[in-house]
C-alpha cells in the first residue's frame, strides 16, 4: 500500500472527554447503555478533538514553511475556501467559505498554505469576527505584503437550529490591511471574488 491515512488521538484526552459526553447524554435523559449509544461518547470525544485540532498547529510556522522569493507584485486570490468551525457560545457548527487575497512584496507563499491557515484557525472554538482577524493577521505578519484581505461568508447553526431559527441568514465579515484600505484595490478584490470565470 503506497498511502495510508489514519487519525491519532491522545488516549488520556479521549477518555476524559468521553466520560464528559457520557454524563451529558445521561443528563438529558438518554440511556447510555442503549445499543446505539454504547460507542457514542468515544466517537463524540474523537470528533471533538478533530474539530478543535487547530489549537495544536502553528499557523505562522505553516506559512513560513513555504515562503519563496518572487518579484510578482499583483493581487493573489484564493477564493471559495470551505471552512467549518464551532461557535464558542453554543458549540454548534458554523460553516461557509473564505476568500483570501494578498499583494506580495518580494515574497509569495505556497498556495495550499492559505487554505491550511483558514483550517487551523477554524478548527478552534470561534466567533467569525475573530476568525477573520486571525487569518488576516497571520498572513500579514509572516509575508509582510503590500496588503491582505479576507472575507468570510458563513451560516451559523446557532441561528438556524435554535434561537431565531433563521435558516437562510448568512453572516459576512471582512478584514483589510495595507493596500486593501485603498477603496480601488478593495473594490477590485470584491469584484473578483464575486465573479465566476467559468
Short mmCIF file of the C-alpha atoms (twelve columns), coordinates in Angstrom:
data_MODEL
# 
_entry.id   MODEL 
# 
loop_
_atom_site.group_PDB 
_atom_site.id 
_atom_site.type_symbol 
_atom_site.label_atom_id 
_atom_site.label_alt_id 
_atom_site.label_comp_id 
_atom_site.label_asym_id 
_atom_site.label_seq_id 
_atom_site.Cartn_x 
_atom_site.Cartn_y 
_atom_site.Cartn_z 
_atom_site.pdbx_PDB_model_num 
ATOM 1   C CA . UNK A 1   0.000   0.000  0.000   1 
ATOM 2   C CA . UNK A 2   1.575   3.286  -1.100  1 
ATOM 3   C CA . UNK A 3   -0.644  5.555  1.028   1 
ATOM 4   C CA . UNK A 4   -2.369  5.111  4.357   1 
ATOM 5   C CA . UNK A 5   -4.452  7.713  6.150   1 
ATOM 6   C CA . UNK A 6   -5.060  7.410  9.874   1 
ATOM 7   C CA . UNK A 7   -6.069  9.629  12.752  1 
ATOM 8   C CA . UNK A 8   -4.189  9.663  16.031  1 
ATOM 9   C CA . UNK A 9   -5.743  10.760 19.320  1 
ATOM 10  C CA . UNK A 10  -4.347  11.410 22.787  1 
ATOM 11  C CA . UNK A 11  -5.725  8.487  24.812  1 
ATOM 12  C CA . UNK A 12  -5.924  10.460 28.087  1 
ATOM 13  C CA . UNK A 13  -7.839  13.321 26.467  1 
ATOM 14  C CA . UNK A 14  -10.080 10.859 24.616  1 
ATOM 15  C CA . UNK A 15  -11.003 9.103  27.854  1 
ATOM 16  C CA . UNK A 16  -11.621 12.309 29.794  1 
ATOM 17  C CA . UNK A 17  -13.821 13.861 27.090  1 
ATOM 18  C CA . UNK A 18  -15.600 10.523 26.590  1 
ATOM 19  C CA . UNK A 19  -16.613 10.499 30.271  1 
ATOM 20  C CA . UNK A 20  -17.961 14.047 29.961  1 
ATOM 21  C CA . UNK A 21  -20.064 13.077 26.940  1 
ATOM 22  C CA . UNK A 22  -21.418 10.070 28.869  1 
ATOM 23  C CA . UNK A 23  -22.548 12.444 31.629  1 
ATOM 24  C CA . UNK A 24  -24.159 14.821 29.133  1 
ATOM 25  C CA . UNK A 25  -26.051 12.019 27.387  1 
ATOM 26  C CA . UNK A 26  -27.323 10.716 30.729  1 
ATOM 27  C CA . UNK A 27  -28.206 14.212 31.950  1 
ATOM 28  C CA . UNK A 28  -30.527 14.883 29.003  1 
ATOM 29  C CA . UNK A 29  -32.457 11.706 29.811  1 
ATOM 30  C CA . UNK A 30  -30.943 9.108  27.498  1 
ATOM 31  C CA . UNK A 31  -29.829 5.601  28.358  1 
ATOM 32  C CA . UNK A 32  -26.055 5.410  27.884  1 
ATOM 33  C CA . UNK A 33  -26.314 1.601  27.847  1 
ATOM 34  C CA . UNK A 34  -28.628 1.614  24.827  1 
ATOM 35  C CA . UNK A 35  -27.057 -0.217 21.879  1 
ATOM 36  C CA . UNK A 36  -26.998 2.795  19.567  1 
ATOM 37  C CA . UNK A 37  -25.268 4.917  22.205  1 
ATOM 38  C CA . UNK A 38  -22.692 2.469  23.552  1 
ATOM 39  C CA . UNK A 39  -19.811 3.854  21.482  1 
ATOM 40  C CA . UNK A 40  -21.198 7.369  21.040  1 
ATOM 41  C CA . UNK A 41  -19.202 9.000  23.877  1 
ATOM 42  C CA . UNK A 42  -15.901 7.771  22.427  1 
ATOM 43  C CA . UNK A 43  -16.861 8.723  18.879  1 
ATOM 44  C CA . UNK A 44  -18.003 12.156 20.068  1 
ATOM 45  C CA . UNK A 45  -14.752 12.610 22.010  1 
ATOM 46  C CA . UNK A 46  -12.671 11.877 18.909  1 
ATOM 47  C CA . UNK A 47  -14.888 14.076 16.751  1 
ATOM 48  C CA . UNK A 48  -14.499 16.964 19.199  1 
ATOM 49  C CA . UNK A 49  -10.714 16.575 19.197  1 
ATOM 50  C CA . UNK A 50  -10.722 16.589 15.396  1 
ATOM 51  C CA . UNK A 51  -12.896 19.712 15.285  1 
ATOM 52  C CA . UNK A 52  -10.577 21.568 17.681  1 
ATOM 53  C CA . UNK A 53  -7.217  20.355 16.351  1 
ATOM 54  C CA . UNK A 54  -6.269  23.913 15.379  1 
ATOM 55  C CA . UNK A 55  -5.033  24.581 18.901  1 
ATOM 56  C CA . UNK A 56  -2.168  22.152 18.248  1 
ATOM 57  C CA . UNK A 57  -0.942  23.742 14.987  1 
ATOM 58  C CA . UNK A 58  1.101   26.922 14.486  1 
ATOM 59  C CA . UNK A 59  -0.326  28.848 11.525  1 
ATOM 60  C CA . UNK A 60  2.718   31.093 11.237  1 
ATOM 61  C CA . UNK A 61  5.023   28.069 11.047  1 
ATOM 62  C CA . UNK A 62  2.883   26.614 8.251   1 
ATOM 63  C CA . UNK A 63  3.239   29.833 6.254   1 
ATOM 64  C CA . UNK A 64  6.986   30.082 6.910   1 
ATOM 65  C CA . UNK A 65  7.476   26.528 5.634   1 
ATOM 66  C CA . UNK A 66  6.593   27.565 2.070   1 
ATOM 67  C CA . UNK A 67  7.868   31.116 1.533   1 
ATOM 68  C CA . UNK A 68  9.567   31.918 -1.761  1 
ATOM 69  C CA . UNK A 69  11.362  34.965 -3.135  1 
ATOM 70  C CA . UNK A 70  9.426   36.288 -6.116  1 
ATOM 71  C CA . UNK A 71  9.086   39.651 -7.864  1 
ATOM 72  C CA . UNK A 72  5.362   39.192 -8.590  1 
ATOM 73  C CA . UNK A 73  3.505   42.224 -7.248  1 
ATOM 74  C CA . UNK A 74  -0.107  41.831 -8.366  1 
ATOM 75  C CA . UNK A 75  -3.032  40.545 -6.316  1 
ATOM 76  C CA . UNK A 76  -3.066  36.839 -5.412  1 
ATOM 77  C CA . UNK A 77  -6.516  35.492 -4.507  1 
ATOM 78  C CA . UNK A 78  -7.589  32.102 -3.182  1 
ATOM 79  C CA . UNK A 79  -11.370 32.153 -3.044  1 
ATOM 80  C CA . UNK A 80  -14.206 29.828 -2.059  1 
ATOM 81  C CA . UNK A 81  -12.151 28.091 0.641   1 
ATOM 82  C CA . UNK A 82  -14.545 25.827 2.529   1 
ATOM 83  C CA . UNK A 83  -14.485 26.296 6.270   1 
ATOM 84  C CA . UNK A 84  -16.111 24.522 9.194   1 
ATOM 85  C CA . UNK A 85  -15.885 25.790 12.748  1 
ATOM 86  C CA . UNK A 86  -17.607 25.678 16.131  1 
ATOM 87  C CA . UNK A 87  -19.330 28.701 17.642  1 
ATOM 88  C CA . UNK A 88  -17.796 29.249 21.072  1 
ATOM 89  C CA . UNK A 89  -21.108 30.466 22.518  1 
ATOM 90  C CA . UNK A 90  -23.137 27.295 21.865  1 
ATOM 91  C CA . UNK A 91  -20.556 24.863 20.448  1 
ATOM 92  C CA . UNK A 92  -22.709 24.449 17.373  1 
ATOM 93  C CA . UNK A 93  -21.164 24.464 13.892  1 
ATOM 94  C CA . UNK A 94  -20.866 27.384 11.551  1 
ATOM 95  C CA . UNK A 95  -19.724 26.810 8.009   1 
ATOM 96  C CA . UNK A 96  -19.196 28.650 4.763   1 
ATOM 97  C CA . UNK A 97  -16.344 29.942 2.668   1 
ATOM 98  C CA . UNK A 98  -13.400 32.278 2.963   1 
ATOM 99  C CA . UNK A 99  -11.851 34.456 0.285   1 
ATOM 100 C CA . UNK A 100 -8.229  35.440 0.923   1 
ATOM 101 C CA . UNK A 101 -6.015  37.829 -1.050  1 
ATOM 102 C CA . UNK A 102 -2.613  39.406 -0.639  1 
ATOM 103 C CA . UNK A 103 -0.344  41.628 -2.703  1 
ATOM 104 C CA . UNK A 104 3.232   40.300 -2.478  1 
ATOM 105 C CA . UNK A 105 6.220   42.442 -1.607  1 
ATOM 106 C CA . UNK A 106 9.129   40.209 -2.588  1 
ATOM 107 C CA . UNK A 107 7.681   37.024 -1.031  1 
ATOM 108 C CA . UNK A 108 4.965   34.620 -2.112  1 
ATOM 109 C CA . UNK A 109 3.608   31.624 -0.212  1 
ATOM 110 C CA . UNK A 110 2.684   28.165 -1.489  1 
ATOM 111 C CA . UNK A 111 -0.999  28.416 -2.409  1 
ATOM 112 C CA . UNK A 112 -2.052  25.374 -0.374  1 
ATOM 113 C CA . UNK A 113 -0.839  27.077 2.800   1 
ATOM 114 C CA . UNK A 114 -3.590  29.697 2.644   1 
ATOM 115 C CA . UNK A 115 -6.434  27.155 2.990   1 
ATOM 116 C CA . UNK A 116 -4.351  25.444 5.678   1 
ATOM 117 C CA . UNK A 117 -4.256  28.681 7.678   1 
ATOM 118 C CA . UNK A 118 -8.031  29.003 7.297   1 
ATOM 119 C CA . UNK A 119 -8.425  25.432 8.588   1 
ATOM 120 C CA . UNK A 120 -6.069  25.934 11.520  1 
ATOM 121 C CA . UNK A 121 -7.982  28.905 12.903  1 
ATOM 122 C CA . UNK A 122 -11.364 27.396 12.004  1 
ATOM 123 C CA . UNK A 123 -10.642 24.231 13.989  1 
ATOM 124 C CA . UNK A 124 -10.987 26.042 17.296  1 
ATOM 125 C CA . UNK A 125 -13.879 27.364 19.354  1 
ATOM 126 C CA . UNK A 126 -14.507 30.565 17.447  1 
ATOM 127 C CA . UNK A 127 -16.504 33.627 16.611  1 
ATOM 128 C CA . UNK A 128 -16.478 34.603 12.951  1 
ATOM 129 C CA . UNK A 129 -15.135 38.074 13.676  1 
ATOM 130 C CA . UNK A 130 -12.044 36.753 15.481  1 
ATOM 131 C CA . UNK A 131 -11.512 34.050 12.867  1 
ATOM 132 C CA . UNK A 132 -11.363 36.729 10.161  1 
ATOM 133 C CA . UNK A 133 -8.823  38.797 12.099  1 
ATOM 134 C CA . UNK A 134 -6.619  35.806 12.928  1 
ATOM 135 C CA . UNK A 135 -6.306  34.814 9.257   1 
ATOM 136 C CA . UNK A 136 -5.521  38.402 8.199   1 
ATOM 137 C CA . UNK A 137 -3.007  38.941 10.982  1 
ATOM 138 C CA . UNK A 138 -1.091  35.692 10.417  1 
ATOM 139 C CA . UNK A 139 -0.655  36.321 6.691   1 
ATOM 140 C CA . UNK A 140 0.243   39.972 7.252   1 
ATOM 141 C CA . UNK A 141 2.830   39.150 9.922   1 
ATOM 142 C CA . UNK A 142 4.618   36.359 8.042   1 
ATOM 143 C CA . UNK A 143 4.503   37.582 4.444   1 
ATOM 144 C CA . UNK A 144 4.742   41.315 5.224   1 
ATOM 145 C CA . UNK A 145 2.962   42.029 1.924   1 
ATOM 146 C CA . UNK A 146 1.665   45.273 0.477   1 
ATOM 147 C CA . UNK A 147 -1.759  44.281 1.741   1 
ATOM 148 C CA . UNK A 148 -4.026  41.442 2.883   1 
ATOM 149 C CA . UNK A 149 -7.786  40.967 2.516   1 
ATOM 150 C CA . UNK A 150 -10.122 38.334 3.943   1 
ATOM 151 C CA . UNK A 151 -13.878 37.974 3.505   1 
ATOM 152 C CA . UNK A 152 -15.796 35.162 5.207   1 
ATOM 153 C CA . UNK A 153 -19.400 34.232 4.473   1 
ATOM 154 C CA . UNK A 154 -20.898 31.690 6.874   1 
ATOM 155 C CA . UNK A 155 -24.132 30.151 8.105   1 
ATOM 156 C CA . UNK A 156 -24.434 29.592 11.848  1 
ATOM 157 C CA . UNK A 157 -26.345 26.624 13.212  1 
ATOM 158 C CA . UNK A 158 -26.902 28.516 16.467  1 
ATOM 159 C CA . UNK A 159 -29.112 30.881 14.453  1 
ATOM 160 C CA . UNK A 160 -30.626 28.168 12.243  1 
ATOM 161 C CA . UNK A 161 -31.430 25.341 14.690  1 
ATOM 162 C CA . UNK A 162 -32.252 27.348 17.818  1 
ATOM 163 C CA . UNK A 163 -32.835 30.943 18.897  1 
ATOM 164 C CA . UNK A 164 -34.221 32.987 15.997  1 
ATOM 165 C CA . UNK A 165 -34.263 29.896 13.700  1 
ATOM 166 C CA . UNK A 166 -33.479 31.798 10.500  1 
ATOM 167 C CA . UNK A 167 -32.372 29.160 8.002   1 
ATOM 168 C CA . UNK A 168 -31.403 31.496 5.174   1 
ATOM 169 C CA . UNK A 169 -29.288 34.021 7.053   1 
ATOM 170 C CA . UNK A 170 -25.622 34.423 6.117   1 
ATOM 171 C CA . UNK A 171 -23.065 36.384 8.128   1 
ATOM 172 C CA . UNK A 172 -20.294 38.222 6.256   1 
ATOM 173 C CA . UNK A 173 -17.143 39.541 7.915   1 
ATOM 174 C CA . UNK A 174 -14.143 41.235 6.359   1 
ATOM 175 C CA . UNK A 175 -10.636 42.277 7.248   1 
ATOM 176 C CA . UNK A 176 -8.351  44.556 5.234   1 
ATOM 177 C CA . UNK A 177 -4.733  45.557 5.813   1 
ATOM 178 C CA . UNK A 178 -2.296  47.765 3.919   1 
ATOM 179 C CA . UNK A 179 -3.125  48.395 0.254   1 
ATOM 180 C CA . UNK A 180 -6.616  46.972 0.694   1 
ATOM 181 C CA . UNK A 181 -7.532  50.009 2.764   1 
ATOM 182 C CA . UNK A 182 -7.496  51.802 -0.600  1 
ATOM 183 C CA . UNK A 183 -11.034 51.795 -1.993  1 
ATOM 184 C CA . UNK A 184 -9.918  50.980 -5.568  1 
ATOM 185 C CA . UNK A 185 -7.881  47.951 -4.515  1 
ATOM 186 C CA . UNK A 186 -10.630 46.761 -2.200  1 
ATOM 187 C CA . UNK A 187 -13.242 47.165 -4.953  1 
ATOM 188 C CA . UNK A 188 -11.108 45.130 -7.381  1 
ATOM 189 C CA . UNK A 189 -10.822 42.334 -4.805  1 
ATOM 190 C CA . UNK A 190 -14.544 42.309 -4.031  1 
ATOM 191 C CA . UNK A 191 -15.375 42.251 -7.737  1 
ATOM 192 C CA . UNK A 192 -13.015 39.344 -8.397  1 
ATOM 193 C CA . UNK A 193 -14.375 37.162 -5.585  1 
ATOM 194 C CA . UNK A 194 -17.955 37.739 -6.739  1 
ATOM 195 C CA . UNK A 195 -17.223 36.899 -10.390 1 
ATOM 196 C CA . UNK A 196 -17.231 33.426 -11.872 1 
ATOM 197 C CA . UNK A 197 -14.565 32.878 -14.536 1 
ATOM 198 C CA . UNK A 198 -16.201 29.737 -15.945 1 
# 
